[in-house]
Amino acid sequence: MQWIWTLVFCAALAAGFTLLGFVMNYRYLNWFDLRQWGWWYGKNLTVCLTIGVVIQILFAILTPRLGGRARIRQWSDWRRTLFFSGIPILGTVIGWLPGMWLAGLTSWVRLDWSQGGKVLGITSALSLGITFVLHHWFASKNRQLKAERRATEAQLRLLQGQIEPHFLFNTLANVHSLIDYDAAKAKDMLGAFTAYLRASLGGLRRETGPLDDELALAEAYLTVLRTRMEDRLRFEIQATPEARAVMLPPMLLQPLVENAVHHGLEPKIDGGTVRVDAALHAAFLVIEVRDDGVGPGASRRAGNGIALSNLRERLMTHYGDRASLSLVAADPGCLVTLRVPLDV
């Protein structure tokens, strides 16, 4: 996507330089000669693309060495401005002469260096100005997205505050009923519920956490329900070490696990199995939640569409359109796939 934006930006910049050249040399150029327009546009586009490629290479080399995008986002405003403005200027200085050579304008630069120097100065100034404006525009959009993200997370915490008492009372009621005739089972259920509360409350205190914490929360939740549903609920959780270390917003996995049980297995007389798999694929973390329950078309319980809609909204707020959430029939049951980018 960055290369596409670079191509579009260079094409627009080349058009601007072509128009500027005709304005500055209106006495010598024919404004109605399309061949002259095309010739100069081709030369300017070659120079702009060369500079654009050099700038992208510089960003690709320097960004990882400086700790990655996440680390750069934590810099102060002046450091980010210096970085995102300085790299285009450096790329312009480095890429201008190779671009002129590729455009076949080396003799013009050699014979009229003062004019070439002016063009280089104008190009650098324009690059600095455009970069400065775009950086502040994107910074403003980033602040807006962060505000929306905080609002979404606040809604999430409010929703959790409404859901957890319901889950709390049901679990405690089950523990109370088990104490009289199966104290060992009541103890196991209470231990699993304690683990669930520990994982859940820990996630509420931070904006992001490792997937490993989400998996621990899901395992504790399923353990509590398995004590209640007995043989009607089985579950498997598999994740690679690399996937477990990926940082995520809280409560991305939990709604998918709850839906698998609530809409897939509980309506089925014999119950079934919930399987969670997580691994890295290319530049994405891919999480799959599969159940062999009644399937997406059979459950008439309310809330499934709302939960997925809220989750998609949170993904859009945090990742933009780079994350995806899909739900398909698995025959039997349902498969939900969550894909989130790693470079955030």
C-alpha positions as CSV (number, residue, x, y, z in Angstrom):
1,M,0.0,0.0,0.0
2,Q,2.9,2.4,0.8
3,W,4.3,1.8,-2.7
4,I,1.0,2.6,-4.3
5,W,0.8,5.8,-2.4
6,T,4.3,6.6,-3.4
7,L,3.4,6.0,-7.1
8,V,0.3,8.2,-6.8
9,F,2.2,11.0,-5.0
10,C,5.1,10.9,-7.5
11,A,2.7,11.1,-10.4
12,A,0.9,14.1,-8.9
13,L,4.3,15.8,-8.0
14,A,5.6,15.2,-11.6
15,A,2.4,16.8,-13.0
16,G,3.0,19.8,-10.7
17,F,6.7,20.2,-11.7
18,T,5.7,19.9,-15.4
19,L,3.1,22.7,-15.0
20,L,5.7,24.8,-13.0
21,G,8.2,24.3,-15.8
22,F,5.8,25.5,-18.5
23,V,5.0,28.5,-16.3
24,M,8.6,29.4,-15.8
25,N,9.5,28.9,-19.4
26,Y,6.3,30.1,-21.1
27,R,8.3,32.1,-23.6
28,Y,10.1,29.0,-25.0
29,L,7.5,26.2,-24.7
30,N,4.3,25.7,-26.7
31,W,1.4,25.2,-24.3
32,F,-0.7,23.5,-26.9
33,D,1.9,20.9,-27.9
34,L,0.9,17.7,-26.2
35,R,4.2,16.0,-27.2
36,Q,6.1,18.6,-25.2
37,W,3.8,18.1,-22.2
38,G,4.3,14.3,-22.4
39,W,8.0,14.5,-22.9
40,W,8.5,16.8,-19.8
41,Y,6.1,14.8,-17.7
42,G,7.9,11.6,-18.5
43,K,11.2,13.2,-17.4
44,N,9.8,14.6,-14.2
45,L,8.0,11.4,-13.4
46,T,11.3,9.5,-13.7
47,V,13.1,11.9,-11.4
48,C,10.2,11.8,-8.9
49,L,9.9,8.0,-8.9
50,T,13.7,7.7,-8.3
51,I,13.5,10.0,-5.4
52,G,10.4,8.3,-4.1
53,V,12.1,4.9,-4.2
54,V,15.2,6.2,-2.4
55,I,12.9,7.7,0.3
56,Q,11.1,4.4,0.8
57,I,14.4,2.5,1.0
58,L,15.6,4.9,3.6
59,F,12.5,4.4,5.7
60,A,12.7,0.6,5.3
61,I,16.3,0.7,6.5
62,L,16.1,3.2,9.3
63,T,12.7,2.3,10.8
64,P,13.7,-1.1,12.2
65,R,17.0,0.2,13.4
66,L,15.2,2.8,15.4
67,G,12.9,0.3,17.1
68,G,10.1,-0.1,14.6
69,R,6.9,1.9,14.0
70,A,5.5,1.2,17.5
71,R,8.7,2.7,19.1
72,I,8.7,5.7,16.8
73,R,5.0,6.4,17.6
74,Q,6.1,6.9,21.2
75,W,8.5,9.6,20.4
76,S,7.8,13.2,21.1
77,D,6.1,15.3,18.4
78,W,9.3,17.2,17.4
79,R,11.3,14.0,17.1
80,R,8.7,12.4,14.9
81,T,8.4,15.6,12.8
82,L,12.2,15.7,12.4
83,F,12.3,12.0,11.4
84,F,9.4,12.1,8.9
85,S,10.6,15.4,7.4
86,G,14.4,14.7,7.4
87,I,14.1,11.4,5.6
88,P,12.4,12.9,2.5
89,I,14.9,15.7,2.3
90,L,17.8,13.2,2.5
91,G,16.1,11.0,0.0
92,T,15.7,14.0,-2.4
93,V,19.4,14.9,-2.1
94,I,20.5,11.3,-2.7
95,G,18.0,10.5,-5.4
96,W,18.0,13.7,-7.5
97,L,21.2,13.0,-9.5
98,P,20.4,9.4,-10.2
99,G,16.9,10.4,-11.2
100,M,18.3,13.0,-13.6
101,W,20.7,10.4,-15.0
102,L,17.8,7.9,-15.6
103,A,15.8,10.7,-17.2
104,G,18.6,11.5,-19.6
105,L,19.1,15.0,-18.3
106,T,22.7,14.7,-17.1
107,S,24.1,16.9,-19.8
108,W,21.6,19.6,-18.8
109,V,22.7,19.4,-15.2
110,R,26.4,19.5,-16.1
111,L,26.0,22.5,-18.4
112,D,23.7,24.5,-16.2
113,W,24.4,23.4,-12.6
114,S,23.1,26.7,-11.2
115,Q,19.7,25.9,-12.7
116,G,19.9,22.3,-11.6
117,G,20.7,23.5,-8.1
118,K,17.7,25.7,-8.1
119,V,15.5,22.8,-9.1
120,L,17.0,20.6,-6.4
121,G,16.4,23.4,-3.8
122,I,12.8,23.8,-5.0
123,T,12.3,20.0,-4.9
124,S,13.7,19.7,-1.4
125,A,11.6,22.6,-0.2
126,L,8.5,21.2,-1.7
127,S,9.2,17.8,-0.2
128,L,9.8,19.3,3.2
129,G,6.6,21.4,3.0
130,I,4.4,18.6,1.7
131,T,5.9,16.1,4.2
132,F,5.4,18.6,7.1
133,V,1.7,19.2,6.1
134,L,1.0,15.4,5.6
135,H,2.7,14.5,8.9
136,H,0.6,17.0,10.9
137,W,-2.5,15.8,9.1
138,F,-1.8,12.2,9.8
139,A,-0.8,13.1,13.4
140,S,-4.2,14.8,13.8
141,K,-6.0,11.7,12.4
142,N,-3.9,9.5,14.7
143,R,-5.0,11.6,17.7
144,Q,-8.6,11.3,16.6
145,L,-8.3,7.5,16.2
146,K,-6.7,7.2,19.7
147,A,-9.7,9.2,21.1
148,E,-12.1,6.9,19.3
149,R,-10.2,3.9,20.5
150,R,-10.3,5.1,24.1
151,A,-14.0,5.6,23.8
152,T,-14.5,2.2,22.4
153,E,-12.4,0.6,25.1
154,A,-14.5,2.5,27.7
155,Q,-17.6,1.0,26.2
156,L,-16.0,-2.4,26.3
157,R,-15.2,-1.9,30.1
158,L,-18.8,-0.9,30.6
159,L,-20.0,-3.9,28.8
160,Q,-17.7,-6.2,30.8
161,G,-19.1,-4.6,34.0
162,Q,-22.6,-5.6,32.8
163,I,-21.7,-9.1,31.7
164,E,-19.4,-10.3,34.5
165,P,-21.9,-9.9,37.3
166,H,-24.3,-12.2,35.4
167,F,-21.5,-14.8,34.9
168,L,-20.4,-14.3,38.5
169,F,-23.8,-15.0,40.0
170,N,-24.4,-18.0,37.8
171,T,-21.1,-19.5,38.7
172,L,-21.5,-18.8,42.4
173,A,-24.9,-20.4,42.3
174,N,-23.5,-23.5,40.6
175,V,-20.7,-23.6,43.3
176,H,-23.3,-23.3,46.0
177,S,-25.4,-26.1,44.6
178,L,-22.3,-28.4,44.2
179,I,-21.0,-27.9,47.7
180,D,-23.6,-30.2,49.3
181,Y,-23.1,-33.3,47.1
182,D,-19.8,-32.8,45.3
183,A,-17.3,-30.6,47.2
184,A,-14.4,-31.6,45.0
185,K,-16.1,-30.4,41.9
186,A,-17.2,-27.2,43.6
187,K,-13.6,-26.6,44.5
188,D,-12.4,-27.1,41.0
189,M,-15.1,-24.8,39.6
190,L,-14.2,-22.1,42.1
191,G,-10.5,-22.4,41.3
192,A,-11.2,-22.1,37.6
193,F,-13.5,-19.1,38.2
194,T,-10.7,-17.4,40.3
195,A,-8.3,-17.9,37.4
196,Y,-10.9,-16.4,35.1
197,L,-11.4,-13.3,37.3
198,R,-7.6,-12.8,37.6
199,A,-7.1,-12.9,33.9
200,S,-10.2,-10.7,33.2
201,L,-9.4,-8.0,35.7
202,G,-5.7,-7.9,34.6
203,G,-6.8,-7.2,31.0
204,L,-9.0,-4.3,32.1
205,R,-6.0,-2.4,33.5
206,R,-4.1,-2.0,30.2
207,E,-4.8,-1.1,26.6
208,T,-2.9,-4.0,25.1
209,G,-1.6,-7.4,26.3
210,P,-0.1,-10.5,24.9
211,L,-2.3,-13.1,23.2
212,D,-1.1,-15.5,25.9
213,D,-3.2,-13.6,28.4
214,E,-6.3,-13.8,26.1
215,L,-5.7,-17.6,25.8
216,A,-5.5,-18.0,29.5
217,L,-8.7,-16.1,29.9
218,A,-10.4,-18.3,27.3
219,E,-9.1,-21.5,29.0
220,A,-10.3,-20.4,32.4
221,Y,-13.7,-19.5,31.0
222,L,-14.1,-22.8,29.2
223,T,-12.9,-24.7,32.3
224,V,-15.7,-23.1,34.4
225,L,-18.3,-23.9,31.8
226,R,-17.0,-27.5,31.4
227,T,-17.6,-28.0,35.1
228,R,-21.2,-27.0,34.6
229,M,-21.8,-28.7,31.2
230,E,-19.7,-31.7,32.0
231,D,-19.3,-34.0,29.0
232,R,-21.2,-31.7,26.7
233,L,-18.3,-29.3,26.5
234,R,-14.7,-30.2,25.4
235,F,-12.1,-27.7,24.2
236,E,-8.6,-27.5,22.8
237,I,-6.3,-24.5,22.6
238,Q,-3.2,-24.5,20.4
239,A,-0.9,-21.5,19.8
240,T,2.7,-21.1,18.7
241,P,5.1,-19.3,21.0
242,E,5.5,-16.5,18.5
243,A,1.7,-16.0,18.3
244,R,1.4,-16.0,22.1
245,A,3.7,-13.1,22.3
246,V,1.8,-10.8,20.0
247,M,0.3,-7.7,21.7
248,L,-3.5,-7.2,21.2
249,P,-6.2,-5.0,22.6
250,P,-8.1,-6.9,25.4
251,M,-11.2,-9.0,24.8
252,L,-10.7,-9.8,21.1
253,L,-10.8,-13.5,21.6
254,Q,-13.2,-13.9,24.4
255,P,-16.4,-12.9,22.5
256,L,-15.6,-15.5,19.8
257,V,-15.2,-18.2,22.4
258,E,-18.4,-17.2,24.2
259,N,-20.3,-17.2,20.9
260,A,-19.0,-20.7,20.0
261,V,-20.4,-22.0,23.3
262,H,-23.6,-19.9,23.5
263,H,-24.7,-20.2,19.9
264,G,-23.0,-23.4,18.8
265,L,-22.8,-26.0,21.6
266,E,-25.4,-25.1,24.3
267,P,-28.3,-25.4,21.8
268,K,-27.0,-28.9,20.8
269,I,-28.1,-31.8,23.0
270,D,-24.8,-33.6,22.9
271,G,-22.7,-30.4,23.1
272,G,-19.4,-30.5,21.3
273,T,-15.9,-29.2,21.1
274,V,-14.4,-25.7,20.9
275,R,-11.0,-25.5,19.3
276,V,-8.8,-22.3,19.3
277,D,-5.8,-22.1,17.0
278,A,-3.4,-19.2,16.7
279,A,-0.3,-18.8,14.5
280,L,1.6,-16.3,12.5
281,H,1.0,-16.2,8.7
282,A,3.1,-13.7,6.7
283,A,2.6,-10.4,8.4
284,F,-0.6,-11.4,10.3
285,L,-1.6,-13.1,13.4
286,V,-4.4,-15.5,12.5
287,I,-6.7,-16.8,15.2
288,E,-9.3,-19.5,14.4
289,V,-12.2,-20.4,16.7
290,R,-14.0,-23.6,15.5
291,D,-16.9,-25.4,17.0
292,D,-18.8,-28.5,15.9
293,G,-22.2,-27.2,17.2
294,V,-25.4,-26.5,15.4
295,G,-23.9,-24.1,12.9
296,P,-24.5,-20.3,12.2
297,G,-27.9,-20.8,10.6
298,A,-29.5,-23.0,13.3
299,S,-29.1,-21.0,16.5
300,R,-31.9,-18.6,17.2
301,R,-30.4,-17.0,20.3
302,A,-30.0,-13.3,20.3
303,G,-26.7,-11.4,20.5
304,N,-24.4,-13.2,18.0
305,G,-24.7,-10.5,15.4
306,I,-24.3,-7.7,17.9
307,A,-21.2,-9.2,19.4
308,L,-19.5,-9.7,16.1
309,S,-20.5,-6.2,15.0
310,N,-19.0,-4.7,18.1
311,L,-15.8,-6.7,17.6
312,R,-15.5,-5.5,13.9
313,E,-16.0,-1.9,15.1
314,R,-13.1,-2.3,17.6
315,L,-10.9,-3.9,15.0
316,M,-11.6,-1.0,12.6
317,T,-10.8,1.5,15.4
318,H,-7.5,-0.2,16.3
319,Y,-6.3,-1.5,13.0
320,G,-8.2,0.2,10.3
321,D,-9.1,-2.0,7.3
322,R,-6.0,-4.1,7.7
323,A,-7.8,-6.5,10.2
324,S,-10.6,-8.8,9.2
325,L,-13.1,-11.1,10.9
326,S,-15.0,-13.8,9.0
327,L,-17.6,-16.4,10.0
328,V,-18.4,-19.4,7.8
329,A,-20.2,-22.7,8.3
330,A,-17.7,-25.5,9.1
331,D,-20.1,-28.5,8.5
332,P,-20.6,-29.3,11.3
333,G,-20.5,-26.1,13.3
334,C,-18.9,-22.8,12.6
335,L,-15.4,-21.4,11.9
336,V,-14.6,-17.8,12.9
337,T,-11.2,-16.4,11.6
338,L,-9.6,-13.3,13.0
339,R,-6.7,-11.7,11.2
340,V,-4.7,-8.8,12.7
341,P,-1.6,-7.2,11.3
342,L,1.7,-7.5,13.2
343,D,3.2,-4.1,12.2
344,V,1.2,-1.8,14.5
